[in-house]
Amino acid sequence: RGALVKKKEEIEDRFGAVFEDPEPKLPLYNICPTTKVIVILSEDPKKIQYCHWRIDITTIDGIVKKNAINARAENILKIPLFKECMEKTRCIMPC
């Protein structure tokens, strides 16, 4: 769990990015898995946006079966789901 107590302007200046939402809900207290968090995605590093803290595991027909939230550093690259995420998608989650 964590918290984000910086002001909007401090976060934007620190990361050289702009909030997608002009009025972000700050500060954030009790940040935990499955809640909406502020992130900067590797695909769009100039935008700060909200995402859920989890990885959705979906079936071929698009139904979410399970949400993954934890991985151990010592075997993260051995688990196909986490390996793919580590190699292809990254983000910064300020807190």
JOQUI-V757313 format. One record per backbone hydrogen bond with DSSP energy under -0.5 kcal/mol. NH is the residue of the N-H (numbers start at 0). CO is the residue of the C=O. Records with the same first field share a line. If there is no record, write none. Layout:
NH->CO / CO
//
This chain:
1->30
2->94
3->27
10->6
11->7
12->8
13->9
14->10
15->11
16->11
17->45
19->47
21->19
23->20
25->23
26->3
27->3
28->26
30->1
33->52
34->31
36->50
38->48
39->91
41->89
43->40
44->41
46->43
47->17
48->38 / 46
50->36
52->34
53->51
54->67
56->65
57->55
58->62
61->58
64->56 / 62
65->56
67->54 / 65
74->71
75->71 / 72
77->74
78->74 / 75
79->77
82->78
83->79
84->80
85->81
86->82
87->83
88->84
91->39
93->91
//
